[in-house]
């Protein structure tokens, strides 16, 4: 997504938003409770009285979402094979909800990593049983499209999402998003202490020996890949080495980084936005807030998304299933259950987040983020154990 007029004002608003979000807004969502419901299969059914129905218990206190409800979408009929790189604990309830809406519709999901599934589809070629590929990231969708294994989505499906979050040829479409952020402990720092330029962190004296990151985590590696693409290998390596000199502490995952910040063990870190939301949802007014950098690798916005596999003989059914992932109910599910960004403009994100069009990511083809080999080599050269 490119910058446009008014970006300075929006950027200021964006950097301020979570100074308050640590205390406000989260009471209106069931958040991790809904996620646990999803894991345990305890989600409720749609009330069906007015507007779009509910999926799970994640909408308490929120206005009814906008967008097109599933009841206004084409019916689904038959058996659809879904290769899902999104984990069953996160999307299984949504998949089951869609299946249960129709008497003559069955979904056969096969859960695995997005990378493994796209490799599997590539090996299966024209004999692949997959009708839809549901990926955790744009990179795997780009690989599928580059291999000529993604069908073109109907315009009225693809254009439900802004052009920045779908393939130029409509061969895949984003279904939810995640933003890179800089969480910080509000007892140690103020918003003004956090640079808005990712390149400033290695030289920011206030962050010596108090920052955390998760270099083995896929989203962090996508962030480094973005920096490598935008700034080149030499500058990226220097940034990594500079952060190591800053004494940044490595953790196994970004949720742990966010929790350590809320505990006061760390002053700041680098994580996706939803980990902060999960910490806030689980604690009573934790001292954590989030800032964003602007227009650089530290502000990338990656998407999960879906594509119709070209070998399917059920392209209409597959496309209409993808359409359901962009329904009001599904987008509200992503916002309130997984704390991701909904990608249709009619559904608001959770936690007083800036809306998706208020974010300020760099101009970057998201499918390039799948080029991880050179990134891992560079990270090892910089001294990281990945």
C-alpha positions in Angstrom: 0.0 0.0 0.0 1.5 3.3 -1.0 1.4 6.6 0.9 -1.1 9.2 -0.2 -2.3 12.6 0.9 -2.7 13.0 4.6 -0.2 10.3 5.4 1.6 12.5 8.0 -1.6 13.1 10.0 -2.5 9.4 9.8 1.0 8.4 10.8 0.8 10.5 13.9 -2.5 9.0 14.7 -1.2 5.6 14.1 1.8 6.0 16.4 -0.5 7.2 19.1 -3.1 4.5 19.0 -1.8 2.0 21.4 -0.7 4.4 24.0 -4.3 4.1 24.9 -5.0 0.7 23.6 -3.3 -1.0 26.5 -6.2 0.1 28.7 -9.1 0.8 26.4 -11.0 -1.0 23.8 -10.1 -4.6 24.7 -13.0 -4.9 27.1 -15.2 -5.1 24.1 -13.9 -8.3 22.8 -13.7 -11.9 23.9 -10.3 -12.1 22.2 -8.2 -15.0 23.5 -11.3 -16.5 25.1 -12.7 -16.8 21.6 -9.5 -18.3 20.5 -9.7 -20.9 23.2 -13.3 -21.5 22.2 -12.0 -22.0 18.7 -9.4 -24.5 19.9 -11.9 -26.3 22.0 -14.8 -26.2 19.5 -17.0 -24.3 21.9 -18.0 -21.5 19.6 -21.7 -20.5 19.5 -23.9 -20.6 16.4 -25.3 -17.7 14.5 -28.3 -15.9 16.0 -29.6 -15.4 12.5 -32.0 -12.7 13.5 -30.5 -9.7 11.8 -27.4 -8.8 10.0 -24.5 -11.3 9.6 -24.4 -14.2 12.1 -21.7 -14.8 14.7 -18.8 -17.2 14.5 -17.8 -18.1 18.0 -18.1 -15.5 20.8 -15.8 -12.8 19.6 -18.2 -10.0 18.8 -19.5 -9.0 22.2 -19.6 -5.2 22.6 -18.9 -4.5 19.0 -21.2 -3.1 16.4 -22.4 -5.6 13.8 -19.8 -5.8 11.0 -20.4 -4.3 7.6 -19.7 -6.1 4.4 -21.6 -8.9 2.7 -23.1 -11.6 5.0 -22.8 -15.2 3.9 -26.6 -15.3 3.6 -26.3 -13.0 0.5 -23.5 -15.1 -1.1 -24.1 -18.0 -3.5 -24.9 -21.3 -1.8 -22.1 -23.9 -1.6 -22.8 -27.4 -2.6 -20.6 -30.5 -3.1 -17.3 -31.5 -1.6 -14.4 -29.1 -1.5 -10.8 -30.1 -0.7 -9.0 -27.3 1.2 -5.3 -27.3 1.6 -4.9 -25.0 4.6 -1.5 -23.5 5.7 -3.5 -21.8 8.4 -3.6 -24.0 11.5 -6.8 -25.8 12.6 -6.8 -24.1 16.1 -7.0 -20.7 14.4 -9.4 -21.3 11.4 -11.0 -24.7 12.1 -14.1 -23.1 13.7 -14.5 -20.8 10.7 -14.2 -23.7 8.3 -16.7 -25.7 10.2 -19.1 -22.8 10.4 -19.1 -22.4 6.6 -19.6 -26.1 6.1 -22.5 -26.2 8.6 -24.3 -23.5 6.8 -25.2 -25.7 3.9 -26.8 -29.1 4.0 -25.2 -30.4 0.8 -21.7 -29.1 1.4 -18.6 -30.9 2.8 -15.1 -29.4 3.3 -12.2 -31.8 3.5 -9.4 -29.8 5.1 -5.8 -30.9 5.0 -3.7 -28.8 7.5 0.0 -28.4 7.1 2.6 -25.6 6.7 2.0 -23.3 3.8 5.4 -24.1 2.3 4.8 -27.8 2.5 1.3 -27.5 0.9 2.4 -25.4 -2.0 5.2 -27.9 -2.6 2.7 -30.7 -2.5 0.4 -29.0 -5.0 3.5 -28.4 -7.2 4.4 -32.1 -7.1 0.8 -33.2 -7.7 0.4 -30.9 -10.7 -2.8 -31.5 -12.7 -3.7 -34.4 -10.4 -3.8 -32.4 -7.2 -7.1 -33.0 -5.3 -6.8 -29.4 -3.9 -9.6 -27.0 -4.8 -8.5 -24.1 -2.6 -5.1 -23.2 -1.1 -5.4 -21.2 2.1 -2.0 -19.7 3.0 -0.6 -18.0 6.1 1.4 -15.7 3.9 1.5 -14.0 0.5 4.8 -15.6 -0.3 3.5 -19.1 -0.7 0.5 -17.8 -2.7 3.0 -16.0 -5.0 5.0 -19.3 -5.5 1.7 -21.1 -6.4 0.9 -18.4 -8.9 4.4 -18.3 -10.3 4.2 -22.1 -10.9 1.0 -21.5 -13.0 -1.0 -23.4 -10.5 -3.5 -20.7 -9.4 -6.6 -20.0 -11.3 -7.9 -16.4 -11.9 -10.5 -15.4 -9.4 -13.6 -13.6 -10.6 -13.4 -9.9 -10.4 -16.3 -9.6 -8.0 -14.4 -11.8 -5.6 -10.9 -10.4 -5.9 -12.0 -6.7 -5.8 -13.6 -7.1 -2.5 -10.1 -6.4 -1.2 -7.8 -3.4 -1.9 -5.5 -3.9 -4.9 -2.4 -3.8 -2.5 -3.5 -7.1 -0.9 -4.3 -9.2 -3.9 -2.4 -10.5 -6.9 -2.2 -8.1 -9.9 -3.7 -10.9 -12.1 -6.3 -11.9 -9.4 -4.7 -15.2 -8.9 -4.9 -14.9 -5.1 -6.5 -12.6 -2.7 -5.6 -11.6 0.9 -8.1 -12.6 3.6 -6.6 -11.0 6.7 -3.4 -9.1 7.6 -0.8 -8.5 10.2 1.4 -5.4 10.8 4.9 -5.3 12.0 5.1 -3.2 15.2 7.4 -2.0 18.0 5.9 -2.9 21.3 7.3 -1.0 24.3 6.9 -0.9 28.1 5.1 2.2 29.1 6.7 2.3 32.5 10.1 2.6 30.8 9.4 4.6 27.7 7.0 7.0 26.2 5.9 7.1 22.6 8.3 9.8 21.8 11.2 7.6 22.8 10.5 5.1 20.0 12.0 6.0 16.6 9.7 6.0 13.6 12.7 4.9 11.4 13.7 1.3 11.7 17.3 2.2 10.8 17.6 4.3 14.0 17.2 1.5 16.5 20.9 0.3 16.5 22.0 3.8 17.5 19.2 4.5 19.9 21.0 4.7 23.3 17.8 4.3 25.3 17.4 0.8 24.0 20.8 -0.6 24.9 20.4 -4.0 26.5 16.6 -3.8 26.9 15.2 -5.0 23.5 14.0 -8.4 22.5 13.4 -10.2 19.1 12.7 -13.7 17.8 15.1 -14.2 14.8 13.9 -17.8 14.2 10.3 -16.7 13.8 8.9 -16.6 10.3 7.5 -13.1 10.6 10.8 -11.7 11.8 12.6 -13.4 8.9 10.0 -11.9 6.5 10.8 -8.5 8.0 14.5 -9.0 7.4 13.7 -10.1 3.9 11.8 -6.9 3.3 14.8 -4.9 4.6 17.1 -6.8 2.4 14.9 -6.1 -0.7 14.4 -2.5 0.2 17.9 -1.6 1.5 20.3 -4.2 0.2 22.2 -7.0 1.9 25.1 -4.8 3.2 22.8 -2.3 5.0 20.6 -5.1 6.4 23.6 -7.0 7.7 24.9 -3.8 9.4 21.5 -3.3 11.0 21.4 -6.8 12.4 25.0 -6.4 13.7 24.1 -3.1 15.2 21.2 -4.6 17.1 23.4 -7.4 18.3 25.8 -4.8 19.6 22.8 -3.1 21.3 22.5 -6.3 23.3 19.1 -7.4 21.9 17.9 -10.6 23.5 16.7 -13.5 21.4 13.5 -15.4 22.2 11.8 -18.4 20.5 8.6 -16.6 19.5 7.2 -13.1 19.4 4.4 -13.7 21.9 7.1 -14.3 24.5 8.7 -11.1 23.5 5.4 -9.2 24.0 4.9 -10.9 27.4 8.4 -10.0 28.6 7.8 -6.4 27.7 4.5 -6.4 29.7 6.4 -8.0 32.6 9.0 -5.3 32.5 11.9 -7.7 31.7 12.3 -6.0 28.3 11.8 -2.4 27.4 10.8 -2.9 23.8 11.0 -5.3 20.9 9.9 -6.2 17.4 6.7 -8.3 16.9 3.5 -8.6 14.9 0.7 -6.4 16.1 -1.6 -9.2 17.4 0.8 -10.4 20.1 0.3 -7.2 21.9 -3.4 -7.5 21.6 -3.3 -11.0 23.1 -1.2 -9.8 26.1 -3.6 -6.9 26.7 -6.6 -9.2 26.4 -5.2 -11.6 29.0 -4.1 -9.0 31.6 -5.5 -6.2 33.6 -4.1 -3.0 32.1 -0.6 -4.2 31.3 2.1 -1.6 30.8 2.6 -2.2 27.1 1.9 -0.1 24.1 2.8 -0.2 20.4 4.4 2.1 18.0 5.0 1.8 14.2 7.9 2.8 12.0 6.9 4.5 8.8 7.3 3.4 5.2 10.2 1.0 5.9 10.8 -2.7 6.5 9.7 -2.3 10.1 6.2 -1.4 8.9 5.5 -4.2 6.4 2.0 -5.5 6.3 1.7 -9.2 5.2 -1.4 -11.1 4.5 -2.9 -14.5 4.8 -4.9 -15.3 1.7 -6.5 -17.9 -0.6 -6.2 -19.1 -4.2 -8.2 -21.4 -6.4 -6.0 -24.2 -7.5 -5.8 -24.4 -11.3 -6.3 -28.1 -11.5 -9.7 -28.1 -9.8 -12.8 -29.0 -11.8 -14.9 -27.0 -9.3 -13.6 -23.5 -10.0 -17.0 -21.9 -9.3 -17.5 -23.7 -6.0 -13.8 -22.9 -5.0 -14.2 -19.2 -5.9 -17.4 -19.0 -3.9 -15.7 -20.5 -0.9 -13.0 -17.8 -1.2 -15.8 -15.3 -1.4 -17.1 -16.6 2.0 -13.7 -15.9 3.5 -14.3 -12.3 2.7 -17.8 -12.2 4.1 -18.8 -10.0 7.1 -18.8 -13.0 9.4 -15.4 -14.3 8.4 -13.8 -10.9 8.5 -15.2 -10.2 11.9 -13.9 -13.7 13.0 -10.4 -12.7 11.9 -10.6 -9.4 13.8 -12.0 -10.7 17.1 -10.6 -14.2 17.3 -7.2 -14.1 15.8 -6.7 -10.4 16.3 -5.7 -10.0 12.6 -6.6 -7.1 10.4 -9.8 -7.6 8.4 -9.2 -6.7 4.8 -12.6 -5.5 3.7 -13.1 -1.9 4.7 -16.5 -2.5 6.3 -15.0 -4.4 9.3 -13.0 -2.6 11.9 -9.9 -4.1 13.5 -9.9 -4.8 17.3 -8.2 -2.7 20.0 -8.4 0.8 18.6 -5.9 -0.1 15.9 -5.6 2.3 13.0 -7.6 1.0 10.1 -5.8 -0.8 7.3 -5.8 2.3 5.1 -4.2 4.3 7.9 -1.1 2.1 8.0 2.1 3.2 6.3 3.9 0.1 5.0 6.6 0.3 2.3 5.8 -0.2 -1.3 6.8 -3.8 -1.6 5.5 -6.8 -3.6 4.6 -9.2 -0.7 5.3 -12.3 -2.8 9.0 -11.3 -2.6 9.0 -12.2 1.1 9.1 -15.9 0.2 12.8 -15.4 -0.8 14.1 -16.6 2.5 17.3 -18.4 1.5 19.4 -15.3 1.1 17.9 -13.9 4.2 18.9 -16.9 6.4 22.4 -16.8 5.0 22.7 -13.1 5.7 21.4 -13.6 9.2 23.9 -16.3 9.9 26.7 -14.1 8.5 25.6 -11.5 11.0 26.1 -13.9 13.8 22.5 -15.1 14.4 21.7 -18.8 15.1 18.9 -19.5 12.6 
